[in-house]
Amino acid sequence: MKTYKKIMNGVAMVEKLILVLATILIVVLTVGNVLSRKLLHQSWSFTEELVVAVFVLITLMAAALTARDGELVNLSLIPDRLSVKGQKVLLTINTVLSVAFTAVLFKYGLDKVITQLENGKRTFVLNWPEWIFWSFVPIGAACMVLHIIEYFVDYCAKSKKDKEEQEK
């Protein structure tokens, strides 16, 4: 279990680094484009294409890190009224459904990457292969699945530990 946690801490560290770099990139591109338009009267045409793709990456990575702490959007109305055992059952159902949904997101994102690789389609402005931007979807989905499962495993381990302490 400790090895698994070390691996997941490493994954989270990489995700946080990607988030910081992606955010800096968006700020630099956006501010740079505004300054270029105001001072040089020339717009950087590629910024919109790149910023939109990077926003997708940021959204999925942030969702993955949020899942790690069990903070994805959930209604707490029902779980708060259940016993600990009922909450665990509900969390199990929630985990299964979340992993299933995210696996579908991963599959269709990966299908899109493969399609873009096969047809060689390129972006309009940057003329980059579209598969690069589409790869953000399965990468983000894979990170989400890992963290959803991580949260569930941590929750089960914590509840088992709490139960053992109560029995002492």
DOPAKE-302423 format. One line per 4 residues: their letters; for each residue x, y, z of C-alpha. Coordinates in nm, 3 decimals, m for minus. Layout:
N
A> X Y Z | ... $
***
This chain:
168
MKTY> 0.000 0.000 0.000 | 0.286 0.238 0.076 | 0.435 0.183 m0.271 | 0.099 0.257 m0.431 $
KKIM> 0.068 0.578 m0.230 | 0.422 0.685 m0.329 | 0.337 0.625 m0.696 | 0.014 0.824 m0.665 $
NGVA> 0.196 1.107 m0.487 | 0.439 1.113 m0.780 | 0.151 1.120 m1.029 | m0.008 1.408 m0.837 $
MVEK> 0.322 1.596 m0.831 | 0.353 1.565 m1.210 | m0.009 1.676 m1.252 | 0.051 1.981 m1.034 $
LILV> 0.362 2.069 m1.233 | 0.164 2.038 m1.557 | m0.109 2.260 m1.410 | 0.139 2.528 m1.306 $
LATI> 0.318 2.526 m1.643 | m0.010 2.522 m1.837 | m0.145 2.814 m1.634 | 0.174 3.013 m1.688 $
LIVV> 0.153 2.936 m2.060 | m0.206 3.061 m2.078 | m0.123 3.380 m1.888 | 0.184 3.451 m2.103 $
LTVG> m0.001 3.385 m2.429 | m0.307 3.585 m2.331 | m0.119 3.885 m2.190 | 0.135 3.869 m2.473 $
NVLS> m0.140 3.870 m2.734 | m0.315 4.167 m2.569 | 0.011 4.362 m2.549 | 0.096 4.274 m2.908 $
RKLL> m0.243 4.397 m3.027 | m0.222 4.721 m2.826 | 0.144 4.805 m2.880 | 0.228 4.648 m3.216 $
HQSW> m0.124 4.641 m3.364 | m0.072 4.279 m3.454 | m0.253 3.980 m3.306 | m0.100 3.641 m3.239 $
SFTE> m0.342 3.425 m3.432 | m0.230 3.098 m3.274 | m0.312 3.190 m2.914 | m0.682 3.104 m2.926 $
ELVV> m0.618 2.760 m3.072 | m0.350 2.678 m2.817 | m0.522 2.832 m2.514 | m0.845 2.638 m2.575 $
AVFV> m0.655 2.308 m2.594 | m0.454 2.387 m2.281 | m0.775 2.478 m2.096 | m0.903 2.127 m2.168 $
LITL> m0.585 1.985 m2.018 | m0.612 2.211 m1.712 | m0.977 2.117 m1.659 | m0.914 1.743 m1.670 $
MAAA> m0.597 1.756 m1.458 | m0.768 1.973 m1.197 | m1.065 1.734 m1.192 | m0.826 1.444 m1.138 $
LTAR> m0.659 1.615 m0.843 | m1.000 1.703 m0.705 | m1.104 1.337 m0.731 | m0.796 1.246 m0.530 $
DGEL> m0.944 1.423 m0.229 | m1.299 1.303 m0.294 | m1.405 1.658 m0.376 | m1.572 1.603 m0.712 $
VNLS> m1.921 1.743 m0.730 | m2.153 1.526 m0.523 | m2.477 1.583 m0.342 | m2.422 1.527 0.027 $
LIPD> m2.792 1.537 0.115 | m2.833 1.158 0.117 | m2.490 1.039 0.236 | m2.496 1.273 0.538 $
RLSV> m2.813 1.102 0.660 | m2.681 0.748 0.624 | m2.487 0.531 0.864 | m2.115 0.478 0.807 $
KGQK> m2.192 0.145 0.641 | m2.454 0.309 0.418 | m2.208 0.582 0.324 | m1.952 0.318 0.228 $
VLLT> m2.207 0.138 0.008 | m2.303 0.466 m0.157 | m1.937 0.557 m0.208 | m1.880 0.216 m0.368 $
INTV> m2.167 0.277 m0.613 | m2.042 0.631 m0.677 | m1.689 0.502 m0.742 | m1.808 0.234 m0.985 $
LSVA> m2.023 0.483 m1.178 | m1.749 0.749 m1.180 | m1.487 0.502 m1.306 | m1.732 0.373 m1.571 $
FTAV> m1.810 0.726 m1.693 | m1.446 0.826 m1.696 | m1.351 0.503 m1.875 | m1.601 0.596 m2.147 $
LFKY> m1.441 0.941 m2.168 | m1.101 0.773 m2.195 | m1.219 0.531 m2.467 | m1.378 0.798 m2.685 $
GLDK> m1.085 1.033 m2.633 | m0.844 0.758 m2.732 | m1.060 0.671 m3.036 | m1.040 1.036 m3.142 $
VITQ> m0.660 1.037 m3.100 | m0.630 0.722 m3.314 | m0.862 0.869 m3.578 | m0.656 1.188 m3.590 $
LENG> m0.335 0.986 m3.617 | m0.478 0.785 m3.907 | m0.614 1.078 m4.106 | m0.321 1.311 m4.036 $
KRTF> m0.551 1.607 m3.977 | m0.373 1.923 m3.863 | m0.488 2.231 m3.675 | m0.589 2.532 m3.879 $
VLNW> m0.353 2.799 m3.745 | m0.060 2.619 m3.585 | m0.063 2.336 m3.839 | 0.012 2.088 m3.560 $
PEWI> m0.126 1.734 m3.568 | m0.469 1.739 m3.403 | m0.396 1.418 m3.215 | m0.167 1.618 m2.986 $
FWSF> m0.458 1.825 m2.857 | m0.698 1.531 m2.847 | m0.450 1.331 m2.639 | m0.527 1.561 m2.347 $
VPIG> m0.866 1.388 m2.309 | m0.749 1.028 m2.252 | m0.453 1.147 m2.044 | m0.682 1.348 m1.817 $
AACM> m0.938 1.065 m1.801 | m0.669 0.813 m1.705 | m0.551 1.043 m1.425 | m0.911 1.081 m1.306 $
VLHI> m0.963 0.703 m1.294 | m0.642 0.659 m1.095 | m0.742 0.923 m0.842 | m1.103 0.810 m0.809 $
IEYF> m0.977 0.462 m0.724 | m0.708 0.608 m0.496 | m0.969 0.798 m0.296 | m1.186 0.489 m0.262 $
VDYC> m0.892 0.274 m0.147 | m0.784 0.542 0.102 | m1.141 0.575 0.233 | m1.172 0.198 0.282 $
AKSK> m0.831 0.179 0.453 | m0.922 0.468 0.682 | m1.260 0.321 0.774 | m1.095 m0.017 0.843 $
KDKE> m0.836 0.153 1.064 | m1.108 0.350 1.245 | m1.306 0.030 1.302 | m1.000 m0.147 1.446 $
EQEK> m0.934 0.144 1.681 | m1.296 0.141 1.803 | m1.270 m0.230 1.882 | m0.964 m0.174 2.105 $
***
